[in-house]
Amino acid sequence: MKETAEPGSRRPSEQRLGEAVALGDLDYFICACPNDVTMYEDAIKTSGHSDAIVLREISELGGGSRRIVDES
């Protein structure tokens, strides 16, 4: 997704991040598209939240919660 913004306005990724931050106590920002990771990483950095928010792509979330079930 190519981001374009009018001069003086925020990019869509910065707007989305601002909406998420406004919710309060935010540790993670999750995006659903691997292609958007770079766009949101940049928004986190330029917004000054790089020390407070970790970006994750949704497919990364399953790895920590999977269990191996022994069927024997």
Wavefront OBJ file of the C-alpha trace (Angstrom):
o trace
v 0.000 0.000 0.000
v 1.492 3.299 -1.039
v 0.780 6.058 1.417
v 0.043 9.509 0.169
v -0.958 12.476 2.251
v -1.673 16.092 1.595
v 1.043 18.476 2.769
v 0.506 19.229 6.456
v -1.672 16.162 7.066
v -0.779 12.856 8.687
v -0.297 9.670 6.716
v -2.967 6.964 7.173
v -0.585 4.765 9.184
v 0.136 7.671 11.549
v -3.602 8.280 11.911
v -4.250 4.602 12.761
v -1.408 4.560 15.252
v -2.724 7.748 16.850
v -6.164 6.150 17.225
v -4.609 3.096 18.887
v -2.493 5.192 21.260
v -5.586 7.210 22.234
v -7.108 4.000 23.633
v -4.529 4.074 26.431
v -2.033 1.564 27.859
v -0.829 0.086 24.557
v 2.010 -2.457 24.460
v 1.556 -3.929 20.993
v 0.276 -2.689 17.666
v -0.891 -5.605 15.518
v -1.209 -5.403 11.742
v -2.868 -8.068 9.635
v -0.868 -7.664 6.424
v 2.839 -8.480 6.184
v 3.150 -5.815 3.497
v 2.116 -3.137 6.016
v 4.814 -3.928 8.587
v 7.325 -1.414 7.182
v 4.671 1.287 6.932
v 3.623 0.884 10.575
v 7.209 0.508 11.820
v 7.925 3.891 10.267
v 4.811 5.420 11.849
v 5.844 4.130 15.279
v 9.306 5.653 14.889
v 8.163 9.028 13.529
v 5.477 9.353 16.206
v 8.005 8.951 19.014
v 6.507 5.718 20.358
v 9.326 3.345 19.450
v 10.231 2.844 23.126
v 6.637 2.119 24.170
v 5.011 0.108 21.352
v 6.070 -3.151 19.719
v 4.742 -3.915 16.238
v 3.654 -7.467 15.477
v 2.202 -8.997 12.337
v -0.788 -11.188 13.169
v 0.843 -14.410 11.962
v 3.554 -13.951 14.641
v 1.012 -14.296 17.431
v 0.287 -17.995 16.961
v 3.832 -19.171 17.664
v 3.729 -18.312 21.347
v 0.395 -19.971 22.006
v 0.688 -23.251 20.117
v 0.837 -26.505 21.993
v 1.940 -29.816 20.613
v -0.683 -32.407 21.410
v 0.524 -35.971 21.776
v -2.060 -38.200 20.116
v -0.577 -41.462 21.384
l 1 2 3 4 5 6 7 8 9 10 11 12 13 14 15 16 17 18 19 20 21 22 23 24 25 26 27 28 29 30 31 32 33 34 35 36 37 38 39 40 41 42 43 44 45 46 47 48 49 50 51 52 53 54 55 56 57 58 59 60 61 62 63 64 65 66 67 68 69 70 71 72
